[in-house]
Each structure stands twice: as C-alpha cells, then as structure tokens.
C-alpha cells in the first residue's frame, strides 16, 4: 500500500537498521516464521526475540531474525 514489498524495507525507511546480533531490549526485529515475515521485539541480553502468532506468543533466537532496527 505504501510502496514497500517487505517489513524490512518499511522499517528501514523509518528506523536505523542494525545487525540482529546487536539488538538490545526493546529493539524491533523482523523474524522469518513459516516462510512469512513477522515483527518481533528483542527481550534483551538473553538473545531471545518475541513475536505474536495465531497460537499466542512465540520465542525465537537471533538466527531466526532477518533484520533488526534500533528503537
């Protein structure tokens, strides 16, 4: 609708993109879940990222993140 083909390009147009391994608590990440992009939040030094799925909250590792953005 706004000319973006992915969540990554949308967030990159508004926030500073960083390496997923550099994400800190509260930073936004894009996570690949079952072939689709989901927005998640960094939970801090634990290296865990949370996103909402149809089944409820789901937790992922940095290797599942395809992009991260400083908030």
N, C-alpha and C positions, 0 to 999 in steps of 0.2 A: 504494500500500500504506500509506503514512504520511500520506495526505491531500494530497499535492502533485500538481499537474497538469503541472508542468514542472520542469526542473533549476533554472531561475531561482528559483522560489518555494522550492525545497528549500534552496538555498544561502543565500538571503536570510533564512531563518529561523535560520541558524547563523553567518553572517558579515556584515561590514559591506559593503554594496553601494556600488560606486564607478562612475564613468564609465569605459567601456573605454579611453578615451584616457589616463586617469590610472593605468592598471595599471602595476605595476612588476614586476621579475623575481620569479617565484615566485607571483604572484597568480593566482587561478583565474578563468577566463573560460568563458562559455557561447558556443559557436560554432554557427552555423547551417550545417550541411553537408548538401546534397542534401535539404533540407526537414526534417531532423531535428536535434535538439539534441545537441551533443557537449560534453564537458568538456575544456577545454584549459588550458595553462599559459603565462603570459607569459614570454617569453625575455629581456626587458629593453628597453633603450633602442632596440634595433633595430626595435621596433614589430612584431615577429613573435610569433605565438602558435602553439603546437604542440598537436596532438591525435593520438590513435591512431585509425586507420581499419582496415578489413579489409585494405587494401593496405599497411599499415605507417604510419609517421609521416607526418603531413601538416602543412603550414605555412600560416598564414593571416595576414591583416592586420587592423588594428583595425576596419575597416569590416565585417568578417565577424562580429564579436563582437556579441552581443545583450545581454550583461550581463557585469559583472566584479565580483570580490569580493576584498577585502584579506585576505591570509593572515597 
